[in-house]
Amino acid sequence: MKKFIIILTFLLAFIVLAACSETEETNPENAKESDSNTEEKTGSESSEEMDGMDHSDMNMSGSGEVPEDLQKASNPTYPEGGQAIIKADHMEGMNGAVATIVGAYDTTVYTISYTPTNGGEKVTDHKWVIHEELEKPGDDPLVAGEEAIVNADHMEGMSGATAEIDSATETTVYMVDFELSTSNEQVTNHKWVTEDELAPAE
């Protein structure tokens, strides 16, 4: 009888230890699944943030060259050589920067959506591309829903892409120099900032 009790006790202890071991093996799997779900959610949120106005691949500085048929503004609100405050956040560190006006031009400016030619994710509502940076757009401004080939290279994979027009506005656009507030990086010949994205410098 005593031997039976000892064996029974040993069996019960073994069962308890086995159950604990199984729980420990199960929990890491649950933790991994939780981590995986978190990573998938974070990745999804990052992807959503990248849609639209993601400008991580934006060429902030430019050569200063403009299309030959682009007309200089005859009486711009912010004349060449003057300064203005940028009220746009195309890129982190841009909003609130003091801009020096390099050039002012009267044109039609577009927000566009396109898939980059380098295979990147689709860009939606990109600001800005001007009428003269489209391939054979005609004399009249395009309207939302129309498509055109982009000849500008403001971002990697933009040049040569087929873009859908999201919006069109006739206004004055500016090429500007400024300093990013986040890194003190000097940005030169940036294209483009619209007139309503500028405010008088104090």
N, C-alpha and C positions, 0 to 999 in steps of 0.2 A: 504493500500500500504506500509506504514511504517513497519507494522508488517511483511509483506511478505519479505521485504528487510532484516529485522533482522533474520528471520528464514533461509533465503537463506545464509546469512553471517555465521550463526551458522553451517549450513550443510557443507559449504565449509571448515570452520576451522576444523570440525570433520574429513572430508576426508583427509585433509593435515596431521593432527596428526596421523591418522590411517596409512597413507603411510609411515610416518617417523618411526612409531613403527615397521612396517613390515620390513623396511630396516635394522633397528637395529637387528631384530631377524634373518634376513637372513645373515648378515655379520659375526656373530659369527660362523654360520654353515660353511660359506666359509673358515673362519680362521681355524676351526677345521679340515676341509678337507685338507687345505694346510699343517697344522701341521702333519696330518696323512700321507700325501704324502711325506713330508720331512722325517718323521720317517721311512717310508717304504724304501725310497731311501737310507737313512743312514744305515739301517739294511742290505740292499742289498749290499752296498759297504763294510760294515764290514764283511759280509759273504764272499765276494770275497777276501778280504784281508786275511781271515782265511784259505782260500784254500791254498794248497801248503805248504809253509814253516811257517805255524803258529806253534809256539812251546810254547804256553802258558801252556800246560800240561807236558812240558818236565821235566824229572828228571835230572837236571843239574849235580848233584853229583852222583857218583856211589860207589859201594862197593869195586872196585878195582879188583874184580874177572873177569877172562877172560876164554873163552872156553878152554878146555884141549888141543884141537888139534890146537890151534892158535900158529903159529910159531913166535918167537921173531926175529926181524930184525937183521941180522948179522953185518951190517955196516950202521946204519941209519944216515941220514944227521944231525939229532938232537938227540944226545945220551941221554940215561936215566940220569936224574939229571941235565941236562943242561936247558937252557932257550931259548925261541923263542917268537916272536911277533905273535899273532893270527890275521890273515887276513880273518876272516869269521864272519858272523853275524847270526849264528844259533839262537842267543838270544840277546836281547837288552843289551848293555853293554859288549858284548864279543869282538867285533872288536877293535883291538888295544891293548888288554890286554896282559900283560907279562905272558907267560905260563911257568910252570916248567914241564919238560917231566917226566912222571911217567913210561911210557912204550912205546916201538916202535915195530910194528909188520908188517910183510909182508903178504898181503892177497889181496883178491878182495873185493872192497868196492862198495856198491850199493846205488842208490837212488831208493826209492820205493813209491808206492801208495797203500793205504789200507783203509778199513773202520774199525775203532776201535771196539773192542769187547764189549765195554761199551756203544755202541750206539751213539757215537759222530759223528760229520760230517766227511766225507771222507777227508783223508790227502793225498796230492799229492806231489811227488818229495821230499820226506823226506830224509834228509841227517843226518846221514849215518847209514847203517846196513852192517855188514861184512859177508862174506861167512859162517863163522863158527857160526853165530847167526841165521842161517836158519836151519829148520828141514830137515835132510837127503837131502842136496842139491846135493850130489855126489862130485866127485873130480874135475870135470871141472867147470869153472865159468859159471853161468847162463847168459843168454842174455836177452836183452830188450823184453818184451812181455811174458816171462815165469812167472810162479807163484810159490810161496813157502810159507810155514808157518813160521812166525817169532817167534823166541824164546827169543828175547831181550825185555826188558821192559824200553826202553829209555823214552817212553811216556805212559801215562795212556791209556789202551785199546790196546796197541801194541802187547803184548805177546799173542800168539795164533791166531793172525789175519792172514788172507790169503792176501799176498802182491803180487802185480804185479811189476816186475822189470822194472824200467824206464831207468836205465843206469848201466853199470858195468865198473869198472876201476881197473886194477891191480896196486897197489901202496903200500906205507908204511903208516900205520895209527898210530896215537899217542893217548895215554891216557894222559890227562894233568890236572894240578892244575892251577887255576888262580883266579883273583879277578874281579868281575863285576865292571865296571867303573861307572855304574848308582847307585849302592847301596852299594858298598864295600863288598858285600857278597862274602865269600870265597867258591869257587866251587872246589871240589876235585874229582879226578878219573873220569873226564868227558870223555865220549866216544861219538863220535870219532872226531878227527881233522885229515885231510889228509895232506900229505907233502906239497902240493901246497897251503894249507891254512895257512902255517907258513912262517915266514921270520926271518932271523937272528936277534938276540937281539943286540942292539947297546952297 
